[in-house]
Structures are given as structure tokens and as C-alpha cells.
Amino acid sequence: MYIAADSAVFVGGLGAGGLALVLAVAAILGTRKGGNHGLGGGAALALALVAGVVAMGAGKVWGAPDDLISRALKGVVGVDALGQVTYAAVSILLVIIVYFVRWSPRALVWFGLVMATAFSLTGGIWGQLTSVVADLAVGAAA
């Protein structure tokens, strides 16, 4: 008898859209005020990063936030008046803002979604981070 089972058998095969739904609801319910089981700031940020990457991979309606965020980021990166601002600069800026400013867990969820898109657009080590998260999520959702 085999005790170990792969994730698809264990959770019944969520699918990318199903995992995006589960993570979105967990982020919403986990950051509401007055709940019995709330998420702290770090957990909310991590959950949002994973949710953002999974939503990008799920596509369809789940890809809409990524499309909106990427268009907004392209507007910042493409402004000539700011000089040569790159996606790497935006990613570092987001990390600095999250680190030095006290945010509510709900606000950190929004930052996490923006960070997931910014990191994937940046490439390099930032893109590797989102790639690793995506690979882990696909394994869990299969």
C-alpha cells in the first residue's frame, strides 16, 4: 500500500482557474477586519504574489488584473520625462515601498498583485522568482 500521493490525486485536480479562485477568496476573507482567522502582512503579501502569478497563468477572466497592471506599469516605464526608468527600477521601488511603509494586510494584497506583474515583466532574477512560484502552483493545481 502506498501512502504518498501526488498533489493532483490528493486535492482532486484544482486546475489553474480553480487555484486562482481559491487564492483570491483566501486573500479577501483573510484580510477582512473582524475575522476570526486573519492573515498578517507577510502572509497576505506572499499569498497575493502567488495568487497574481497563478492568475496570469490561468488566463481568461483571471488575466484581467495582470493586463490592467501591466498597462499601468508600461505607462510609467515609457514616460520620457522620467528618463530611463526600467521594470527593474519599478520592481525595486515596490519592494522598498512595501518594506518601509506600514500597510494593512488588505493593502499588501494589492501590492502583491502589482509586484507579481512587475516581477514577471522585469525578467532576470525577478522573473525567475515568478517562474518558480508558477511551477510550484502548476504542480499543486494539476
C-alpha positions as a Markdown table, in Angstrom:
| # | Residue | x | y | z |
|---|---|---|---|---|
| 1 | Met | 0.0 | 0.0 | 0.0 |
| 2 | Tyr | 1.3 | 3.4 | -1.0 |
| 3 | Ile | 0.7 | 6.3 | 1.4 |
| 4 | Ala | 2.2 | 9.1 | -0.7 |
| 5 | Ala | 0.1 | 10.5 | -3.4 |
| 6 | Asp | 0.8 | 13.3 | -5.9 |
| 7 | Ser | -1.0 | 16.6 | -5.4 |
| 8 | Ala | -3.4 | 16.1 | -8.2 |
| 9 | Val | -4.8 | 12.9 | -6.6 |
| 10 | Phe | -4.7 | 14.5 | -3.1 |
| 11 | Val | -6.7 | 17.7 | -3.8 |
| 12 | Gly | -8.6 | 16.3 | -6.8 |
| 13 | Gly | -7.0 | 18.4 | -9.5 |
| 14 | Leu | -7.9 | 22.1 | -8.9 |
| 15 | Gly | -6.8 | 23.5 | -12.3 |
| 16 | Ala | -5.2 | 26.9 | -12.7 |
| 17 | Gly | -8.6 | 28.7 | -12.6 |
| 18 | Gly | -9.7 | 26.8 | -9.6 |
| 19 | Leu | -6.5 | 27.6 | -7.7 |
| 20 | Ala | -6.7 | 31.3 | -8.7 |
| 21 | Leu | -10.3 | 31.3 | -7.3 |
| 22 | Val | -9.2 | 29.7 | -4.1 |
| 23 | Leu | -6.3 | 32.1 | -3.6 |
| 24 | Ala | -8.4 | 35.1 | -4.4 |
| 25 | Val | -11.1 | 34.1 | -1.9 |
| 26 | Ala | -8.5 | 33.3 | 0.8 |
| 27 | Ala | -6.9 | 36.8 | 0.2 |
| 28 | Ile | -10.3 | 38.5 | 0.5 |
| 29 | Leu | -11.5 | 36.6 | 3.5 |
| 30 | Gly | -8.1 | 36.5 | 5.2 |
| 31 | Thr | -7.7 | 40.3 | 5.2 |
| 32 | Arg | -11.1 | 41.5 | 6.2 |
| 33 | Lys | -11.4 | 43.3 | 9.5 |
| 34 | Gly | -13.0 | 41.4 | 12.4 |
| 35 | Gly | -12.5 | 38.0 | 11.0 |
| 36 | Asn | -11.7 | 35.0 | 13.3 |
| 37 | His | -8.6 | 34.0 | 11.3 |
| 38 | Gly | -6.8 | 36.9 | 9.7 |
| 39 | Leu | -3.6 | 37.0 | 7.7 |
| 40 | Gly | -0.7 | 39.0 | 8.8 |
| 41 | Gly | 1.1 | 41.4 | 6.5 |
| 42 | Gly | 3.8 | 39.0 | 5.3 |
| 43 | Ala | 1.3 | 36.2 | 4.7 |
| 44 | Ala | -1.0 | 38.5 | 2.8 |
| 45 | Leu | 1.8 | 39.7 | 0.6 |
| 46 | Ala | 3.0 | 36.1 | -0.1 |
| 47 | Leu | -0.5 | 34.9 | -0.8 |
| 48 | Ala | -1.1 | 37.8 | -3.2 |
| 49 | Leu | 2.2 | 37.1 | -5.1 |
| 50 | Val | 1.3 | 33.5 | -5.6 |
| 51 | Ala | -2.3 | 34.5 | -6.5 |
| 52 | Gly | -1.1 | 37.0 | -9.0 |
| 53 | Val | 1.3 | 34.5 | -10.7 |
| 54 | Val | -1.4 | 31.8 | -10.8 |
| 55 | Ala | -4.0 | 34.3 | -12.2 |
| 56 | Met | -1.5 | 35.2 | -15.0 |
| 57 | Gly | -1.2 | 31.5 | -15.9 |
| 58 | Ala | -4.9 | 30.8 | -15.6 |
| 59 | Gly | -5.7 | 33.4 | -18.3 |
| 60 | Lys | -9.3 | 34.2 | -19.3 |
| 61 | Val | -11.0 | 36.4 | -16.7 |
| 62 | Trp | -8.2 | 35.8 | -14.2 |
| 63 | Gly | -5.7 | 37.5 | -16.6 |
| 64 | Ala | -7.6 | 40.8 | -16.5 |
| 65 | Pro | -5.8 | 42.2 | -13.4 |
| 66 | Asp | -2.4 | 41.4 | -15.0 |
| 67 | Asp | -3.5 | 43.2 | -18.2 |
| 68 | Leu | -4.5 | 46.3 | -16.3 |
| 69 | Ile | -1.5 | 46.4 | -14.1 |
| 70 | Ser | 1.0 | 45.7 | -17.0 |
| 71 | Arg | -0.6 | 48.6 | -19.0 |
| 72 | Ala | -0.2 | 50.9 | -16.0 |
| 73 | Leu | 3.4 | 49.9 | -15.5 |
| 74 | Lys | 4.1 | 50.4 | -19.2 |
| 75 | Gly | 2.8 | 53.9 | -18.8 |
| 76 | Val | 5.3 | 54.6 | -16.0 |
| 77 | Val | 8.2 | 52.9 | -17.8 |
| 78 | Gly | 7.5 | 54.6 | -21.1 |
| 79 | Val | 7.4 | 58.2 | -19.8 |
| 80 | Asp | 10.3 | 60.2 | -21.4 |
| 81 | Ala | 10.1 | 62.9 | -18.7 |
| 82 | Leu | 11.2 | 60.4 | -16.1 |
| 83 | Gly | 14.3 | 59.4 | -18.0 |
| 84 | Gln | 15.2 | 55.7 | -18.4 |
| 85 | Val | 13.0 | 54.1 | -15.8 |
| 86 | Thr | 13.0 | 50.3 | -16.3 |
| 87 | Tyr | 10.9 | 47.5 | -14.9 |
| 88 | Ala | 13.8 | 46.5 | -12.6 |
| 89 | Ala | 13.6 | 50.0 | -11.1 |
| 90 | Val | 9.9 | 49.7 | -10.6 |
| 91 | Ser | 10.3 | 46.2 | -9.0 |
| 92 | Ile | 12.9 | 47.5 | -6.6 |
| 93 | Leu | 10.8 | 50.5 | -5.8 |
| 94 | Leu | 7.8 | 48.3 | -5.0 |
| 95 | Val | 9.9 | 46.2 | -2.6 |
| 96 | Ile | 11.2 | 49.4 | -0.9 |
| 97 | Ile | 7.7 | 50.8 | -0.5 |
| 98 | Val | 6.4 | 47.6 | 0.9 |
| 99 | Tyr | 9.4 | 47.3 | 3.3 |
| 100 | Phe | 9.5 | 50.8 | 4.7 |
| 101 | Val | 5.8 | 51.8 | 4.8 |
| 102 | Arg | 3.4 | 50.2 | 7.3 |
| 103 | Trp | 0.5 | 48.8 | 5.3 |
| 104 | Ser | -2.7 | 46.9 | 6.2 |
| 105 | Pro | -2.8 | 43.3 | 5.1 |
| 106 | Arg | -5.5 | 44.2 | 2.6 |
| 107 | Ala | -3.3 | 46.9 | 1.0 |
| 108 | Leu | -0.4 | 44.4 | 0.9 |
| 109 | Val | -2.7 | 42.1 | -1.2 |
| 110 | Trp | -2.9 | 44.8 | -3.8 |
| 111 | Phe | 0.8 | 45.4 | -3.7 |
| 112 | Gly | 1.4 | 41.7 | -4.1 |
| 113 | Leu | -0.7 | 41.6 | -7.2 |
| 114 | Val | 1.2 | 44.5 | -8.7 |
| 115 | Met | 4.5 | 43.0 | -7.7 |
| 116 | Ala | 3.7 | 39.7 | -9.4 |
| 117 | Thr | 3.1 | 41.5 | -12.7 |
| 118 | Ala | 6.1 | 43.8 | -12.3 |
| 119 | Phe | 8.4 | 40.9 | -11.4 |
| 120 | Ser | 7.3 | 38.9 | -14.4 |
| 121 | Leu | 7.8 | 41.9 | -16.8 |
| 122 | Thr | 11.2 | 42.6 | -15.3 |
| 123 | Gly | 12.8 | 39.3 | -16.1 |
| 124 | Gly | 16.2 | 38.3 | -14.6 |
| 125 | Ile | 16.1 | 37.2 | -11.0 |
| 126 | Trp | 12.7 | 38.8 | -10.7 |
| 127 | Gly | 11.3 | 36.7 | -13.5 |
| 128 | Gln | 12.9 | 33.6 | -12.0 |
| 129 | Leu | 11.0 | 34.2 | -8.8 |
| 130 | Thr | 7.7 | 34.3 | -10.6 |
| 131 | Ser | 8.7 | 31.3 | -12.7 |
| 132 | Val | 9.5 | 29.2 | -9.6 |
| 133 | Val | 6.1 | 30.2 | -8.0 |
| 134 | Ala | 4.3 | 29.4 | -11.2 |
| 135 | Asp | 6.0 | 26.0 | -11.4 |
| 136 | Leu | 5.0 | 25.2 | -7.8 |
| 137 | Ala | 1.5 | 26.4 | -8.3 |
| 138 | Val | 1.1 | 24.3 | -11.5 |
| 139 | Gly | 2.2 | 21.3 | -9.7 |
| 140 | Ala | -0.4 | 21.9 | -7.0 |
| 141 | Ala | -3.2 | 22.7 | -9.4 |
| 142 | Ala | -2.7 | 19.8 | -11.8 |
